[in-house]
Amino acid sequence: MEKVKEEKKIKIILIKPEIYSRVVGYFRPVQNWNIGKKQEFKERKPVKIDKGI
């Protein structure tokens, strides 16, 4: 008697994640920004501010 191995195929769909940034107290999707604002966002560097200021 032969044993038959059943293979299942899964369809994987890759999508681009939506990135949000906080602007003046609320979050906005970056994809809606103009070219200049998107470039400025890429060049941003996080800064840690001490509480003692």
DRENNUDREN-216431 format. One record per atom (N, C-alpha, C, O): x, y, z; residue number from 1; residue in three letters; atom name. Coordinates in steps of 0.1 Angstrom, whole numbers. Each point is the difference from the previous one (the first is absolute). Layout:
N
{u=X	v=Y	w=Z	i=NUM	aa=Ala	at=CA};
...
REM end
This chain:
53
{u=8	v=-12	w=0	i=1	aa=Met	at=N};
{u=-8	v=12	w=0	i=1	aa=Met	at=CA};
{u=9	v=13	w=0	i=1	aa=Met	at=C};
{u=9	v=0	w=8	i=1	aa=Met	at=O};
{u=-12	v=9	w=-17	i=2	aa=Glu	at=N};
{u=8	v=12	w=-1	i=2	aa=Glu	at=CA};
{u=-6	v=11	w=9	i=2	aa=Glu	at=C};
{u=-12	v=2	w=1	i=2	aa=Glu	at=O};
{u=21	v=6	w=5	i=3	aa=Lys	at=N};
{u=-4	v=11	w=8	i=3	aa=Lys	at=CA};
{u=2	v=13	w=-9	i=3	aa=Lys	at=C};
{u=10	v=2	w=-6	i=3	aa=Lys	at=O};
{u=-20	v=6	w=6	i=4	aa=Val	at=N};
{u=0	v=12	w=-9	i=4	aa=Val	at=CA};
{u=1	v=12	w=10	i=4	aa=Val	at=C};
{u=-8	v=2	w=9	i=4	aa=Val	at=O};
{u=19	v=5	w=-12	i=5	aa=Lys	at=N};
{u=2	v=12	w=8	i=5	aa=Lys	at=CA};
{u=-7	v=12	w=-6	i=5	aa=Lys	at=C};
{u=2	v=3	w=-12	i=5	aa=Lys	at=O};
{u=-11	v=3	w=19	i=6	aa=Glu	at=N};
{u=-8	v=11	w=-5	i=6	aa=Glu	at=CA};
{u=7	v=13	w=3	i=6	aa=Glu	at=C};
{u=3	v=3	w=11	i=6	aa=Glu	at=O};
{u=0	v=5	w=-22	i=7	aa=Glu	at=N};
{u=7	v=13	w=2	i=7	aa=Glu	at=CA};
{u=-11	v=11	w=-1	i=7	aa=Glu	at=C};
{u=-8	v=0	w=-9	i=7	aa=Glu	at=O};
{u=9	v=10	w=18	i=8	aa=Lys	at=N};
{u=-9	v=11	w=0	i=8	aa=Lys	at=CA};
{u=8	v=12	w=-4	i=8	aa=Lys	at=C};
{u=11	v=2	w=4	i=8	aa=Lys	at=O};
{u=-17	v=6	w=-13	i=9	aa=Lys	at=N};
{u=7	v=12	w=-5	i=9	aa=Lys	at=CA};
{u=-7	v=12	w=7	i=9	aa=Lys	at=C};
{u=-13	v=1	w=0	i=9	aa=Lys	at=O};
{u=21	v=8	w=4	i=10	aa=Ile	at=N};
{u=-6	v=12	w=7	i=10	aa=Ile	at=CA};
{u=4	v=12	w=-9	i=10	aa=Ile	at=C};
{u=12	v=2	w=-4	i=10	aa=Ile	at=O};
{u=-21	v=7	w=1	i=11	aa=Lys	at=N};
{u=2	v=12	w=-7	i=11	aa=Lys	at=CA};
{u=4	v=11	w=9	i=11	aa=Lys	at=C};
{u=-7	v=3	w=10	i=11	aa=Lys	at=O};
{u=19	v=3	w=-12	i=12	aa=Ile	at=N};
{u=5	v=11	w=8	i=12	aa=Ile	at=CA};
{u=0	v=13	w=-8	i=12	aa=Ile	at=C};
{u=5	v=0	w=-11	i=12	aa=Ile	at=O};
{u=-12	v=10	w=17	i=13	aa=Ile	at=N};
{u=0	v=13	w=-7	i=13	aa=Ile	at=CA};
{u=8	v=10	w=8	i=13	aa=Ile	at=C};
{u=-3	v=2	w=12	i=13	aa=Ile	at=O};
{u=12	v=4	w=-18	i=14	aa=Leu	at=N};
{u=9	v=10	w=6	i=14	aa=Leu	at=CA};
{u=-6	v=14	w=-3	i=14	aa=Leu	at=C};
{u=-2	v=3	w=-12	i=14	aa=Leu	at=O};
{u=1	v=5	w=22	i=15	aa=Ile	at=N};
{u=-5	v=14	w=-2	i=15	aa=Ile	at=CA};
{u=10	v=9	w=8	i=15	aa=Ile	at=C};
{u=6	v=-4	w=10	i=15	aa=Ile	at=O};
{u=-5	v=17	w=-15	i=16	aa=Lys	at=N};
{u=8	v=10	w=6	i=16	aa=Lys	at=CA};
{u=-7	v=4	w=13	i=16	aa=Lys	at=C};
{u=-12	v=3	w=0	i=16	aa=Lys	at=O};
{u=20	v=-2	w=11	i=17	aa=Pro	at=N};
{u=-7	v=5	w=13	i=17	aa=Pro	at=CA};
{u=-2	v=15	w=-1	i=17	aa=Pro	at=C};
{u=7	v=7	w=-6	i=17	aa=Pro	at=O};
{u=-18	v=-3	w=13	i=18	aa=Glu	at=N};
{u=-3	v=14	w=0	i=18	aa=Glu	at=CA};
{u=7	v=6	w=13	i=18	aa=Glu	at=C};
{u=-1	v=-5	w=11	i=18	aa=Glu	at=O};
{u=9	v=16	w=-13	i=19	aa=Ile	at=N};
{u=8	v=6	w=10	i=19	aa=Ile	at=CA};
{u=-7	v=13	w=4	i=19	aa=Ile	at=C};
{u=-4	v=8	w=-8	i=19	aa=Ile	at=O};
{u=3	v=-6	w=22	i=20	aa=Tyr	at=N};
{u=-6	v=12	w=5	i=20	aa=Tyr	at=CA};
{u=11	v=8	w=8	i=20	aa=Tyr	at=C};
{u=9	v=-6	w=5	i=20	aa=Tyr	at=O};
{u=-11	v=19	w=-5	i=21	aa=Ser	at=N};
{u=9	v=8	w=8	i=21	aa=Ser	at=CA};
{u=-9	v=10	w=8	i=21	aa=Ser	at=C};
{u=-10	v=4	w=-5	i=21	aa=Ser	at=O};
{u=15	v=0	w=17	i=22	aa=Arg	at=N};
{u=-7	v=9	w=8	i=22	aa=Arg	at=CA};
{u=3	v=14	w=-4	i=22	aa=Arg	at=C};
{u=11	v=4	w=0	i=22	aa=Arg	at=O};
{u=-22	v=3	w=-3	i=23	aa=Val	at=N};
{u=2	v=14	w=-5	i=23	aa=Val	at=CA};
{u=-9	v=9	w=9	i=23	aa=Val	at=C};
{u=-13	v=-2	w=-1	i=23	aa=Val	at=O};
{u=18	v=11	w=9	i=24	aa=Val	at=N};
{u=-7	v=9	w=8	i=24	aa=Val	at=CA};
{u=-11	v=-7	w=8	i=24	aa=Val	at=C};
{u=-12	v=5	w=-1	i=24	aa=Val	at=O};
{u=15	v=-16	w=8	i=25	aa=Gly	at=N};
{u=-10	v=-6	w=9	i=25	aa=Gly	at=CA};
{u=-8	v=-11	w=-6	i=25	aa=Gly	at=C};
{u=-8	v=-6	w=7	i=25	aa=Gly	at=O};
{u=8	v=4	w=-20	i=26	aa=Tyr	at=N};
{u=-8	v=-11	w=-6	i=26	aa=Tyr	at=CA};
{u=8	v=-8	w=-10	i=26	aa=Tyr	at=C};
{u=10	v=6	w=-6	i=26	aa=Tyr	at=O};
{u=-13	v=-18	w=3	i=27	aa=Phe	at=N};
{u=7	v=-8	w=-10	i=27	aa=Phe	at=CA};
{u=-6	v=1	w=-14	i=27	aa=Phe	at=C};
{u=-12	v=0	w=-2	i=27	aa=Phe	at=O};
{u=21	v=1	w=-8	i=28	aa=Arg	at=N};
{u=-4	v=1	w=-14	i=28	aa=Arg	at=CA};
{u=8	v=-10	w=-8	i=28	aa=Arg	at=C};
{u=11	v=-3	w=3	i=28	aa=Arg	at=O};
{u=-17	v=-3	w=-13	i=29	aa=Pro	at=N};
{u=7	v=-10	w=-9	i=29	aa=Pro	at=CA};
{u=10	v=8	w=-8	i=29	aa=Pro	at=C};
{u=-3	v=10	w=-7	i=29	aa=Pro	at=O};
{u=15	v=-15	w=7	i=30	aa=Val	at=N};
{u=12	v=6	w=-7	i=30	aa=Val	at=CA};
{u=-3	v=-1	w=-16	i=30	aa=Val	at=C};
{u=5	v=9	w=-7	i=30	aa=Val	at=O};
{u=-12	v=-19	w=3	i=31	aa=Gln	at=N};
{u=-2	v=-1	w=-15	i=31	aa=Gln	at=CA};
{u=-7	v=12	w=-6	i=31	aa=Gln	at=C};
{u=1	v=2	w=-12	i=31	aa=Gln	at=O};
{u=-9	v=5	w=20	i=32	aa=Asn	at=N};
{u=-7	v=12	w=-5	i=32	aa=Asn	at=CA};
{u=8	v=12	w=-1	i=32	aa=Asn	at=C};
{u=-5	v=11	w=-5	i=32	aa=Asn	at=O};
{u=17	v=-11	w=10	i=33	aa=Trp	at=N};
{u=9	v=12	w=0	i=33	aa=Trp	at=CA};
{u=6	v=3	w=-14	i=33	aa=Trp	at=C};
{u=1	v=-9	w=-8	i=33	aa=Trp	at=O};
{u=3	v=22	w=6	i=34	aa=Asn	at=N};
{u=6	v=3	w=-13	i=34	aa=Asn	at=CA};
{u=15	v=-5	w=1	i=34	aa=Asn	at=C};
{u=5	v=-4	w=10	i=34	aa=Asn	at=O};
{u=1	v=5	w=-22	i=35	aa=Ile	at=N};
{u=14	v=-5	w=-1	i=35	aa=Ile	at=CA};
{u=10	v=6	w=10	i=35	aa=Ile	at=C};
{u=8	v=-8	w=6	i=35	aa=Ile	at=O};
{u=-9	v=21	w=-5	i=36	aa=Gly	at=N};
{u=10	v=7	w=9	i=36	aa=Gly	at=CA};
{u=-2	v=-5	w=15	i=36	aa=Gly	at=C};
{u=10	v=-2	w=7	i=36	aa=Gly	at=O};
{u=-23	v=1	w=-3	i=37	aa=Lys	at=N};
{u=-2	v=-4	w=14	i=37	aa=Lys	at=CA};
{u=4	v=-15	w=2	i=37	aa=Lys	at=C};
{u=5	v=-3	w=11	i=37	aa=Lys	at=O};
{u=-7	v=-6	w=-21	i=38	aa=Lys	at=N};
{u=4	v=-14	w=1	i=38	aa=Lys	at=CA};
{u=15	v=0	w=2	i=38	aa=Lys	at=C};
{u=5	v=-8	w=7	i=38	aa=Lys	at=O};
{u=3	v=16	w=-15	i=39	aa=Gln	at=N};
{u=14	v=0	w=1	i=39	aa=Gln	at=CA};
{u=5	v=5	w=13	i=39	aa=Gln	at=C};
{u=9	v=-6	w=6	i=39	aa=Gln	at=O};
{u=-15	v=16	w=0	i=40	aa=Glu	at=N};
{u=3	v=5	w=13	i=40	aa=Glu	at=CA};
{u=-2	v=-10	w=10	i=40	aa=Glu	at=C};
{u=7	v=-2	w=10	i=40	aa=Glu	at=O};
{u=-18	v=-6	w=-11	i=41	aa=Phe	at=N};
{u=-4	v=-11	w=9	i=41	aa=Phe	at=CA};
{u=11	v=-11	w=0	i=41	aa=Phe	at=C};
{u=4	v=-5	w=11	i=41	aa=Phe	at=O};
{u=2	v=2	w=-22	i=42	aa=Lys	at=N};
{u=10	v=-10	w=-2	i=42	aa=Lys	at=CA};
{u=13	v=5	w=7	i=42	aa=Lys	at=C};
{u=8	v=-9	w=5	i=42	aa=Lys	at=O};
{u=-5	v=22	w=-5	i=43	aa=Glu	at=N};
{u=12	v=5	w=6	i=43	aa=Glu	at=CA};
{u=-1	v=3	w=15	i=43	aa=Glu	at=C};
{u=10	v=3	w=6	i=43	aa=Glu	at=O};
{u=-21	v=-4	w=0	i=44	aa=Arg	at=N};
{u=-2	v=2	w=14	i=44	aa=Arg	at=CA};
{u=8	v=-9	w=9	i=44	aa=Arg	at=C};
{u=2	v=-12	w=-4	i=44	aa=Arg	at=O};
{u=3	v=17	w=15	i=45	aa=Lys	at=N};
{u=8	v=-9	w=9	i=45	aa=Lys	at=CA};
{u=-7	v=2	w=14	i=45	aa=Lys	at=C};
{u=-3	v=11	w=4	i=45	aa=Lys	at=O};
{u=1	v=-23	w=3	i=46	aa=Pro	at=N};
{u=-7	v=1	w=13	i=46	aa=Pro	at=CA};
{u=10	v=7	w=10	i=46	aa=Pro	at=C};
{u=12	v=-2	w=0	i=46	aa=Pro	at=O};
{u=-18	v=10	w=9	i=47	aa=Val	at=N};
{u=7	v=7	w=10	i=47	aa=Val	at=CA};
{u=-6	v=-3	w=14	i=47	aa=Val	at=C};
{u=-12	v=1	w=1	i=47	aa=Val	at=O};
{u=21	v=-4	w=8	i=48	aa=Lys	at=N};
{u=-5	v=-2	w=14	i=48	aa=Lys	at=CA};
{u=3	v=12	w=8	i=48	aa=Lys	at=C};
{u=11	v=5	w=1	i=48	aa=Lys	at=O};
{u=-22	v=0	w=5	i=49	aa=Ile	at=N};
{u=1	v=13	w=8	i=49	aa=Ile	at=CA};
{u=-1	v=-4	w=15	i=49	aa=Ile	at=C};
{u=-9	v=-7	w=4	i=49	aa=Ile	at=O};
{u=19	v=12	w=3	i=50	aa=Asp	at=N};
{u=0	v=-3	w=15	i=50	aa=Asp	at=CA};
{u=-11	v=8	w=7	i=50	aa=Asp	at=C};
{u=-4	v=11	w=-5	i=50	aa=Asp	at=O};
{u=-2	v=-17	w=15	i=51	aa=Lys	at=N};
{u=-11	v=6	w=7	i=51	aa=Lys	at=CA};
{u=5	v=12	w=9	i=51	aa=Lys	at=C};
{u=-8	v=9	w=4	i=51	aa=Lys	at=O};
{u=21	v=-8	w=-2	i=52	aa=Gly	at=N};
{u=5	v=11	w=9	i=52	aa=Gly	at=CA};
{u=2	v=13	w=-7	i=52	aa=Gly	at=C};
{u=5	v=10	w=6	i=52	aa=Gly	at=O};
{u=-10	v=-8	w=-18	i=53	aa=Ile	at=N};
{u=2	v=13	w=-7	i=53	aa=Ile	at=CA};
{u=-10	v=10	w=6	i=53	aa=Ile	at=C};
{u=0	v=11	w=-5	i=53	aa=Ile	at=O};
REM end
